[in-house]
Amino acid sequence: MDHQQDYVLRTVEERRARLVRLWFTDVLGQLKSVAISPVELEAAFEEGVQFDGSAIDGFSRVQESDVLAFPDPNSFQLMPARDGEEVTARIFCDITRLDGAPFEGDPRQVLKRNLAAASEAGFQFMCAPEVEFFYLASDDPRDPQPLDSASYFDLTTYDETSDIRRRTIQRLEGSGIPVEYSFHEDAPSQHEIDLRYADALTMADDVMALRMIVREVAMASGVHATFMPKPFEGVQGSGMHTHLSLWSGDDNAFHDPDDAVGLSATARSFIAGLLVHAGELTAVTNQLVNSYKRLVSGFEAPVHISWARNNRSALVRVPVPKKGKEDQGTRLEYRALDPACNPYLAFSVLLAAGLAGIRHGYELPEETTVNLFESGVDAPADLGRRLPANLAEALDAMERSELVREALGEHIFEWFLRNKRAEWGAYRTHVSSFELNRYLRTW
């Protein structure tokens, strides 16, 4: 038996876990779960757990519905038990067809395939996201109410949710998810949790677990947590700025001590790949109609396709590493992502774009040296210079992209486009309160 499987089975028995939750996601990034008894876990490792894939968004057609969920023992974690609760465990699963072939509708398998391509090129892909979200008094969409009026880094009596955030961090750490920072963000009742660097597959699993844990702790406290990118107008929305780097063994492939700014040729081509393909990726990294209410000028979100060193107004930022740790800390930050994305798919397309830049030797354009938050203009979107202005533009750019089609695979690519076209169609025909308030009495 595989050593890691043996460890998981022993731990479940020794800790007397009463339930094992098998987790996976649909194409849009909604977490799904199948609970099994610990006595069934060994068989699940060997044979998988069969279920009807046609019941899951973006999975199988009815006529070819059955799939298998194989637990990945490397993703095993015991879940911290609250008072009076029994110990449970969770394991993320890979979805396969009945013959054992990877299922093309499984987002986790998509990321593993793209990571395998990086590995063939000699790289390991590392990520560290900064996850922003809001706490609200309830989940009533008619009247969302923030819980505080605090601002960036505030630690005052106005930050009423700091205790909820503290308990959330305890749950995350107890679930094996290392937290680097947490603090109150700029908008009222907006918070941020930054996760410590990990390989992209582990990080995608951790982001899915984080979203569930944040909501669970909030619900137990009588409040609602939302990862909706822009729940309030007039304030900044929630992003998921993600730090990226490639490693070759123990060496940071993005660092070059002989370069004027410490960036290797690999890093420069990777950034160029992100810039060239940014418009094509945006439907995946920002998949909701609401995502584009955040990506506007004036609210500290990227609009222009640009890069810069230590300039938060650029789409791709190259942070200044700590002195003496340049070889470890050289990285880039992609600032368009929002926390409602499917992290498996978002990390896949970012990696594919960066690797395309390396493979084809893309040239990095000149660095942006101005504050684009102040100098940006609200001209019609030009996909060569600006990110798509709405979901429809993003889907048009995605549909033309061979890179995204290849990164996601035909199955997910086509289903995603159909699903999101339907979402845009429903939004486009909806009569909003803005229109009624503005026009009903005057026209």
WOGIPE-V476084 format. One line per field, one symbol per residue. burial: I if it has 24 or more other ideal C-beta (glycine too) atoms within 12 Angstrom, else O. Layout:
burial: ???
//
This chain:
burial: OOOOIOOIIOIIOOIOIOIIIIIIIIIIIIIIIIOIOIOOIOOIIOOIIOIOIOOIIIIIOOOOOIIIIIIIIIIIIIIIOOOOOOIIIIIIIIIIIOOOOIIIIIIIIIIIIIIOIIOOIOIIIIIIIIIIIIIIIOOOOOOIOIIIOIOOOOOOOOIIIIOIIOIIIOIIIOIIIOIOOIIIIIIIIIIIIIIIIIIIIIIIIIIIIIIIIIIIIIOOIOIIIIIIIIIIOOIIIIIIIIIIIIIOOOOIIIIOOOOOIIIIOIIIIIIIIIIIIIIIIIIIIIIIIIIIIIIIIOIIIIIIIIIIIOIIIIIIIIIOIOOOOIOOIIIIIIIIIIIIIIIIIIIIIIIIIIIIIIOOOIOIOOOIOOOIIOOIOOOOIOIOOIIIIIIIIIIOIIIOIOIIIIIIIOIIIOIIIOIIOOIIOOOOOOOOOOOOOOOOOOO
//
